[in-house]
């Protein structure tokens, strides 16, 4: 896949997107009444696992985080309840098994920008179990008959729950045995995306139904344009009344972060013996991102916003398989879609300056996507078969996460100004890339 082939594929995707039906999204836009709701039970700012009434009682339950999911997974216990191995007949062996337990699969997996997932660990007698999917979680919980179980079901389904703000995290038991939960969704992608409030109904059987939605904040997260570096510690959020200013400040923030990503990539390519042409292309991409940062910063300041500086933690050079995994997610998926998105903006933005800026950025991002696929070809053939399969799996998970991100409701006026596609059109574009490229 080279730049010319990508351009032809992008042209097909843009043509197909124009034929996609525009469907109504959302379920109403009125305020959601919070009368009678209470905040979730939390421990140290995390959703607690206290207050569960599982199908089979346990001695101990903990929620664990898998960090760096598709590179070198790290396990971290977030919250717990009960006493580990309390009724075990062989407590030493039980605790040793619990200590050694880990998983590379979990529910609520996502990448923004680092990839992670969650799972539950339980002990009952001598049995130590990991519940690593939403189906396994549902089987463990059985009937949803407590508020905390309803909240956990919503959390596992990918919704965010605040411990302190009722409008972003609240629960109420209903007389019919169901629970109402107020949650939110938002993403690190800044193509005019929204932080959306959801009113959800959780049934005793664990089904989650959307009853109402309301946009809380517009354009408050990052952007798909640009390669996000591992170790990104800032989210680029700023206070600005002008939505366009806020949007471009966030894009400028991630474009600046992409400079570090490409410089780090150049060094890693050299370390692992890549051709000089690939190293030079990575350096040129870093210089492109310097120009993109300046352009987007100028657009942000035009609308009264000053971009926040990107903060990226220094990291040691990664082994080749981690470079390939990161490139598959950030380059072959997110950067490739970002290039297509920039072409869409270059064609459709109502704002003249935005349209002109995106013409340049679209061409640069297409070359960056071409570089990503060249690195993929070079790196993957040097990996053993198991690591090659891990790269393919990471790419497919990133595609699924991207599809979910672009499908959220967005503000029509902001989309028109920026030339961004409606959610249904964005999904159609992702699906075409999925069929023609990512699969």
RANORJO-V416086 format. One record per residue. PHI is phi in degrees with one decimal (* if undefined). OMEGA is omega in whole degrees, 0 to 359 (none if undefined). Layout:
((PHI | OMEGA) (PHI | OMEGA))
This chain:
((* | 178) (-114.0 | 185) (-60.5 | 180) (-65.3 | 178) (-64.7 | 177) (-62.3 | 180) (-61.6 | 179) (-65.5 | 178) (-65.7 | 178) (-61.4 | 179) (-60.4 | 177) (-66.0 | 180) (-64.2 | 179) (-67.1 | 178) (-65.7 | 179) (-64.0 | 182) (-65.1 | 181) (-69.1 | 180) (-91.9 | 182) (-74.1 | 179) (-67.4 | 177) (-94.7 | 183) (-101.6 | 176) (-72.1 | 179) (-121.4 | 177) (86.7 | 185) (-134.4 | 182) (107.0 | 186) (-129.3 | 181) (-76.8 | 178) (-63.3 | 178) (-97.4 | 181) (-68.4 | 181) (-107.0 | 180) (-65.1 | 179) (86.0 | 181) (-90.2 | 174) (-126.4 | 179) (-73.2 | 174) (-62.0 | 170) (-78.0 | 184) (-129.4 | 173) (-124.4 | 180) (53.5 | 177) (78.4 | 180) (-116.8 | 176) (-57.1 | 185) (-78.3 | 172) (-102.8 | 169) (-76.3 | 178) (86.1 | 176) (-88.2 | 177) (-130.1 | 189) (-68.5 | 181) (-60.1 | 176) (-126.0 | 183) (-62.0 | 180) (-122.7 | 173) (-80.1 | 191) (-153.3 | 174) (-141.6 | 179) (-138.6 | 171) (-101.1 | 182) (-117.2 | 177) (-104.1 | 170) (-101.0 | 178) (-94.4 | 182) (50.9 | 192) (-55.0 | 188) (-104.6 | 177) (-117.1 | 176) (-122.0 | 187) (-56.6 | 176) (-121.1 | 184) (-104.0 | 179) (-142.0 | 176) (-80.3 | 183) (-94.4 | 181) (-144.3 | 179) (-152.6 | 178) (-149.8 | 179) (93.5 | 182) (-114.6 | 181) (-58.7 | 172) (58.3 | 186) (-61.4 | 182) (-106.6 | 180) (-68.5 | 175) (-79.5 | 177) (-127.8 | 187) (-61.7 | 180) (-64.6 | 179) (-65.3 | 179) (-62.5 | 180) (-66.2 | 177) (-65.1 | 178) (-65.2 | 178) (-62.8 | 181) (-65.4 | 184) (-84.6 | 186) (-65.7 | 175) (-151.5 | 180) (-147.7 | 172) (-108.6 | 177) (-128.9 | 179) (-166.7 | 175) (-89.4 | 178) (58.7 | 181) (-76.2 | 179) (-159.8 | 179) (-130.3 | 178) (-162.8 | 350) (-86.4 | 179) (-76.3 | 185) (-93.4 | 182) (-155.8 | 177) (-155.4 | 182) (-128.8 | 170) (-155.4 | 178) (-102.6 | 174) (-121.0 | 179) (-133.6 | 168) (-125.4 | 176) (-148.4 | 188) (62.0 | 179) (-92.2 | 184) (-86.1 | 175) (-117.2 | 185) (-130.3 | 172) (-113.7 | 180) (-111.9 | 197) (-110.2 | 176) (-140.7 | 179) (-65.5 | 178) (-66.7 | 179) (-66.7 | 177) (-62.6 | 180) (-62.8 | 179) (-63.6 | 179) (-65.4 | 184) (-73.4 | 187) (68.9 | 178) (-63.5 | 176) (-82.0 | 186) (-128.8 | 171) (-133.7 | 180) (-59.9 | 183) (-67.2 | 176) (-66.6 | 177) (-62.6 | 178) (-64.2 | 180) (-65.0 | 178) (-63.6 | 178) (-67.2 | 178) (-59.2 | 180) (-63.0 | 179) (-78.9 | 174) (101.7 | 178) (-88.4 | 178) (-96.2 | 181) (-129.8 | 176) (-82.9 | 177) (-85.8 | 189) (-125.2 | 182) (-110.2 | 184) (-58.4 | 183) (-69.5 | 178) (-120.0 | 180) (-172.4 | 183) (-161.9 | 182) (-144.9 | 177) (-147.3 | 176) (-82.1 | 179) (-104.0 | 184) (-64.7 | 183) (-87.6 | 179) (93.2 | 176) (-87.4 | 177) (-128.7 | 169) (-95.6 | 178) (-128.2 | 173) (-101.6 | 182) (-141.5 | 179) (-142.4 | 171) (-139.9 | 175) (-162.6 | 186) (-141.1 | 182) (-78.8 | 186) (-96.5 | 188) (-108.8 | 179) (-90.9 | 184) (84.2 | 182) (-73.9 | 185) (-120.7 | 164) (-91.7 | 189) (-114.1 | 176) (-88.0 | 180) (-122.0 | 166) (-101.0 | 186) (-117.5 | 172) (-112.2 | 178) (-109.1 | 181) (-87.0 | 178) (-57.7 | 179) (-82.3 | 176) (96.8 | 177) (-72.2 | 180) (-116.9 | 182) (-115.6 | 176) (-81.4 | 180) (-101.1 | 184) (-162.6 | 175) (-133.7 | 176) (-153.3 | 178) (-76.5 | 179) (-91.4 | 181) (-143.2 | 179) (-112.0 | 172) (59.0 | 185) (-100.2 | 180) (-122.7 | 190) (-72.2 | 192) (-152.8 | 177) (-79.8 | 181) (-75.3 | 179) (104.8 | 181) (-94.1 | 182) (-85.9 | 181) (-82.3 | 168) (-60.2 | 181) (88.0 | 178) (-67.4 | 186) (-108.2 | 179) (-113.4 | 181) (-105.4 | 176) (76.8 | 181) (-67.5 | 176) (-138.2 | 175) (-94.6 | 179) (-156.9 | 181) (-71.2 | 182) (-83.8 | 184) (-64.1 | 179) (-66.9 | 177) (-61.5 | 179) (-63.4 | 180) (-60.5 | 184) (-72.7 | 174) (-63.6 | 179) (-69.8 | 177) (-64.5 | 179) (-59.1 | 179) (-60.5 | 182) (-76.4 | 174) (-63.8 | 177) (-64.2 | 178) (-62.3 | 181) (-65.5 | 176) (-57.8 | 179) (-60.7 | 182) (-59.2 | 182) (-75.3 | 176) (-64.8 | 177) (-63.9 | 179) (-62.7 | 178) (-57.1 | 180) (-64.5 | 181) (-70.9 | 176) (-61.4 | 178) (-63.7 | 181) (-60.1 | 185) (-96.1 | 172) (80.0 | 178) (-71.0 | 179) (-59.8 | 180) (-58.4 | 181) (-61.4 | 177) (-68.0 | 179) (-62.2 | 180) (-66.6 | 178) (-65.5 | 177) (-65.8 | 178) (-64.7 | 178) (-61.8 | 178) (-62.7 | 177) (-61.5 | 178) (-66.4 | 175) (-58.7 | 183) (-68.0 | 173) (-61.0 | 179) (-64.8 | 179) (-63.2 | 179) (-61.2 | 180) (-65.8 | 181) (-64.0 | 182) (-69.4 | 175) (-63.6 | 177) (-64.0 | 178) (-64.8 | 178) (-63.5 | 182) (-66.4 | 176) (-58.4 | 181) (-105.6 | 171) (83.5 | 182) (-119.2 | 175) (-113.2 | 183) (-61.7 | 174) (-79.1 | 178) (-69.9 | 177) (-78.4 | 179) (-112.6 | 181) (-122.8 | 181) (-69.3 | 176) (-67.3 | 180) (-130.9 | 177) (-70.8 | 177) (-56.6 | 184) (-96.5 | 173) (-64.6 | 187) (-59.9 | 182) (-65.1 | 178) (-71.8 | 175) (-61.5 | 181) (-65.9 | 178) (-63.6 | 179) (-62.9 | 180) (-64.8 | 179) (-63.0 | 182) (-79.9 | 187) (-78.3 | 184) (-95.7 | 186) (-66.3 | 180) (-101.8 | 191) (-70.4 | 181) (-71.9 | 177) (-64.3 | 177) (-65.6 | 178) (-60.1 | 177) (-65.2 | 177) (-61.4 | 180) (-61.7 | 179) (-63.9 | 176) (-62.8 | 177) (-61.3 | 179) (-65.6 | 180) (-62.0 | 179) (-88.0 | 195) (-116.9 | 183) (-61.2 | 177) (-73.9 | 180) (-78.0 | 184) (-58.9 | 183) (-66.4 | 177) (-63.9 | 181) (-60.6 | 180) (-65.1 | 180) (-63.9 | 184) (-73.8 | 175) (-59.7 | 179) (-67.5 | 183) (-64.3 | 180) (-61.0 | 179) (-64.7 | 180) (-63.3 | 183) (-67.1 | 176) (-65.2 | 176) (-65.0 | 178) (-64.7 | 177) (-64.4 | 176) (-58.2 | 177) (-61.2 | 180) (-58.4 | 181) (-70.8 | 176) (-65.4 | 178) (-64.8 | 179) (-59.7 | 180) (-62.9 | 182) (-67.0 | 187) (-75.0 | 189) (-63.7 | 181) (-67.8 | 178) (-95.9 | 182) (-101.1 | 173) (-65.9 | 188) (-58.8 | 181) (-64.0 | 179) (-74.2 | 173) (-61.6 | 179) (-65.7 | 177) (-63.7 | 177) (-64.8 | 179) (-61.9 | 180) (-64.6 | 179) (-62.2 | 180) (-63.6 | 181) (-67.5 | 177) (-66.4 | 178) (-65.0 | 177) (-62.5 | 179) (-62.3 | 179) (-65.4 | 179) (-63.6 | 181) (-60.2 | 178) (-65.6 | 181) (-62.0 | 186) (-77.7 | 184) (-86.6 | 184) (-72.7 | 179) (-63.0 | 182) (-135.0 | 181) (-78.3 | 187) (-63.4 | 182) (-64.5 | 179) (-67.1 | 178) (-59.9 | 182) (-64.6 | 182) (-61.8 | 184) (-92.6 | 182) (74.9 | 181) (-85.3 | 182) (-76.6 | 170) (-59.8 | 183) (-52.6 | 181) (-65.0 | 178) (-69.2 | 179) (-60.3 | 178) (-62.1 | 178) (-61.5 | 179) (-65.6 | 178) (-61.3 | 182) (-63.6 | 179) (-65.5 | 176) (-60.5 | 179) (-61.9 | 181) (-69.9 | 191) (-91.8 | 189) (-132.6 | 189) (-74.0 | 179) (-85.3 | none))
